């Protein structure tokens, strides 16, 4: 399995365009299929029951299971997203949520990614959902990300891992990568330029792996959009301007992966 470390993030765009040139006339799977646009989530259920019932996630061929991420001073409820039975994941997305959500918020995107062969793990960050955090600094993403990576290694050893964060989670993703967490790539969706007292520009020089940085100037303003563009330039990453939306709103449109959502999946698997 090839790592995405050191791969220029711009290849994600080219790969996505090439992939979109062909269509497959095969039968629809349980999530539906729109020609040339990949799986589409069902809108009329059935939905997952049990512990994840409150997430309102549709049943598809992807396996969606509650789990937890644990580490010293940490117990974080999580969700594991696995590609359909018999399909080994080509990459794993570790997803950090935004302030108005928890582990459930990544569900639609993570299911669509799993249906394309990319596994995922989302978890409640310290201070959100049902996270139990007894670490010195609950705003420090590094212990949480490392605990999540340990969980990933148990289930998908040796598979490339990409850290993906939305809004707050995007800023925390940048901080974690700058601090040296062992991942193969990273994606920042609408991460504020300053979070928890840390100016992302001040840590950009520590990042050696090109990632993806996406933001909507319409949603976040010209100043944040310019800061995101500067972050992308400073880290040799691909800047993805969005027309509208914030955080995980950028990755799913009308039940299917948006252009940016597709770019993330392509980036993770190149």
C-alpha positions in Angstrom: 0.0 0.0 0.0 1.5 3.3 -1.0 1.8 6.1 1.5 0.7 9.6 0.5 3.6 11.2 2.4 5.5 13.6 0.1 2.9 13.4 -2.7 2.0 16.8 -4.0 -1.5 17.6 -3.0 -2.2 19.0 -6.5 -2.2 15.4 -7.8 -5.5 15.0 -6.1 -7.2 17.3 -8.5 -5.7 15.7 -11.5 -6.6 12.2 -10.3 -10.1 13.3 -9.6 -10.6 14.7 -13.0 -9.2 11.6 -14.7 -11.5 9.4 -12.5 -14.5 11.5 -13.6 -13.9 10.9 -17.3 -15.4 7.4 -17.2 -18.8 6.1 -16.1 -19.8 2.7 -14.9 -23.1 1.4 -16.0 -23.1 -1.3 -13.3 -26.0 -2.0 -10.9 -26.8 0.3 -8.0 -25.6 -0.6 -4.5 -27.7 0.0 -1.4 -26.7 3.6 -1.2 -27.8 4.3 -4.8 -25.5 5.3 -7.7 -25.6 8.4 -9.9 -23.6 8.0 -13.1 -20.3 9.7 -12.9 -20.8 11.0 -9.4 -20.5 7.9 -7.2 -22.7 6.6 -4.4 -25.7 8.6 -3.2 -27.0 8.3 0.3 -30.7 7.1 0.7 -33.0 9.7 2.1 -35.8 7.5 3.3 -34.0 5.1 5.7 -33.7 2.7 7.2 -31.3 4.2 9.7 -28.8 2.7 12.1 -30.2 1.7 15.5 -28.7 1.1 18.9 -26.0 3.4 20.2 -25.8 5.3 17.0 -29.5 5.8 16.6 -29.2 9.5 17.5 -26.8 10.1 14.7 -29.5 9.4 12.0 -27.1 7.6 9.7 -28.5 5.6 6.9 -27.8 1.9 6.5 -25.7 1.1 3.4 -23.1 -1.5 2.4 -20.5 0.3 4.5 -20.1 -1.0 8.1 -20.7 1.6 10.7 -19.9 0.7 14.3 -19.6 2.5 17.6 -16.2 2.2 19.3 -14.0 4.3 21.5 -10.5 5.8 21.4 -8.6 5.4 24.6 -5.2 6.7 25.9 -3.7 8.0 29.1 -6.3 10.2 30.6 -8.6 9.8 27.6 -11.8 7.9 26.8 -13.3 9.3 23.6 -16.5 7.8 22.0 -15.9 7.1 18.4 -17.4 5.7 15.2 -15.6 3.3 12.9 -16.5 3.3 9.2 -15.4 0.3 7.1 -15.7 -0.3 3.3 -18.2 -3.0 2.2 -17.4 -6.6 3.1 -14.6 -8.1 1.2 -13.0 -4.8 0.3 -9.7 -3.8 2.0 -9.4 0.0 2.7 -7.0 1.9 0.5 -6.7 4.6 3.1 -8.1 5.7 6.5 -9.5 9.1 7.4 -9.2 10.2 11.0 -11.8 13.0 11.4 -11.9 15.8 13.8 -15.3 17.5 14.2 -16.3 21.2 14.5 -17.7 23.0 17.5 -21.4 22.5 16.7 -21.0 18.7 16.4 -19.5 15.5 17.7 -18.5 12.1 16.3 -21.8 11.8 14.4 -21.3 14.9 12.3 -18.9 13.2 9.9 -21.3 10.3 9.3 -22.6 11.1 5.8 -19.1 12.0 4.4 -17.5 9.0 6.1 -20.1 6.6 4.8 -19.7 7.9 1.2 -15.9 7.6 1.6 -16.2 4.1 2.9 -18.3 3.1 -0.1 -15.4 4.3 -2.2 -13.0 2.1 -0.3 -11.7 4.6 2.3 -12.2 3.7 5.9 -12.7 6.2 8.7 -12.7 7.0 12.4 -14.4 9.9 13.9 -14.3 10.7 17.7 -15.7 13.1 20.3 -12.9 15.6 21.0 -12.3 16.8 24.6 -15.0 19.1 25.7 -17.6 17.7 23.3 -20.1 14.9 23.1 -19.4 12.3 25.8 -15.6 12.6 25.8 -13.9 11.9 29.1 -10.7 13.8 29.3 -8.4 14.1 32.2 -5.3 15.3 30.4 -3.5 18.5 31.4 -4.6 20.5 28.4 -7.9 19.4 26.8 -7.3 21.9 24.0 -4.1 20.0 22.9 -5.1 17.8 20.0 -1.9 15.7 20.0 -2.8 13.2 22.7 -6.2 12.7 21.2 -5.0 12.2 17.7 -2.3 9.8 18.8 -4.9 7.7 20.7 -7.0 7.7 17.6 -4.0 6.6 15.5 -3.4 3.7 17.9 -7.0 2.6 17.4 -6.6 2.8 13.6 -3.4 0.7 13.7 -5.3 -2.0 15.6 -7.8 -2.4 12.8 -6.0 -1.3 9.7 -2.3 -1.8 10.2 0.0 -0.3 7.6 -2.8 1.5 5.7 -2.1 5.2 4.9 -3.8 7.6 7.3 -5.0 11.1 6.5 -6.1 13.5 9.2 -9.2 15.6 8.3 -10.6 18.4 10.4 -13.7 20.7 10.0 -13.6 24.2 11.4 -12.2 23.8 14.9 -11.1 20.4 13.9 -9.3 21.9 10.9 -7.2 24.1 13.1 -6.6 21.2 15.5 -5.5 19.1 12.5 -2.9 21.7 11.5 -1.7 21.9 15.1 -1.4 18.1 15.4 0.5 17.8 12.1 2.8 20.6 13.0 3.5 18.8 16.3 4.6 15.7 14.4 1.8 13.2 14.7 2.5 10.3 12.3 0.1 10.7 9.5 0.4 10.4 5.7 -1.6 13.5 4.9 -3.9 16.2 6.2 -7.0 18.2 5.3 -8.1 21.5 6.8 -11.7 22.5 6.1 -12.5 26.1 7.2 -10.1 25.9 10.2 -9.9 29.3 11.9 -6.5 31.0 11.5 -6.2 31.1 15.3 -7.5 28.5 17.7 -7.0 27.9 21.4 -4.4 30.8 21.4 -2.4 29.3 18.6 -1.8 31.2 15.3 -1.6 28.5 12.6 0.8 30.7 10.6 3.3 30.4 13.5 3.4 26.6 13.2 3.2 26.2 9.4 7.0 25.9 8.9 7.0 22.7 11.0 4.7 21.0 8.4 6.6 19.0 5.8 3.7 17.0 4.2 1.6 18.8 1.7 -2.1 18.7 2.5 -5.4 20.3 1.3 -6.7 23.6 2.7 -10.3 24.5 1.8 -12.4 27.5 2.7 -15.3 29.6 1.5 -14.7 33.4 1.5 -18.4 33.9 1.3 -18.9 31.9 4.6 -15.7 32.8 6.5 -14.8 36.2 5.2 -11.9 37.6 3.1 -9.4 37.7 6.0 -9.9 34.0 6.9 -9.8 33.1 3.2 -6.5 34.9 2.7 -5.1 33.3 5.9 -6.1 29.9 4.6 -4.5 30.6 1.2 -1.3 31.7 3.0 -1.3 28.5 5.1 -1.6 26.4 1.9 1.3 28.3 0.3 3.5 28.0 3.4 3.0 24.3 3.6 3.2 23.6 -0.1 -0.4 22.4 0.0 -3.3 22.7 -2.4 -5.7 25.5 -1.8 -9.3 24.7 -2.5 -11.6 27.7 -2.7 -15.3 26.8 -2.0 -18.3 28.8 -3.3 -20.2 28.5 0.0 -20.4 26.4 3.2 -18.3 25.9 6.3 -16.5 22.9 7.7 -18.1 19.6 6.8 -20.7 21.4 4.7 -18.0 21.5 2.1 -17.7 17.8 1.5 -21.3 16.5 0.9 -23.9 18.0 -1.4 -27.4 16.5 -1.9 -26.4 13.1 -0.5 -23.2 12.6 -2.5 -19.6 13.7 -2.3 -19.1 17.3 -3.3 -16.2 18.2 -5.6 -14.1 18.9 -2.5 -15.2 15.7 -0.9 -14.1 13.8 -4.0 -10.8 15.6 -3.9 -10.2 14.5 -0.4 -10.9 10.8 -1.2 -8.6 11.1 -4.3 -5.8 12.7 -2.3 -6.0 10.0 0.4 -5.7 7.2 -2.1 -3.0 8.6 -4.5 
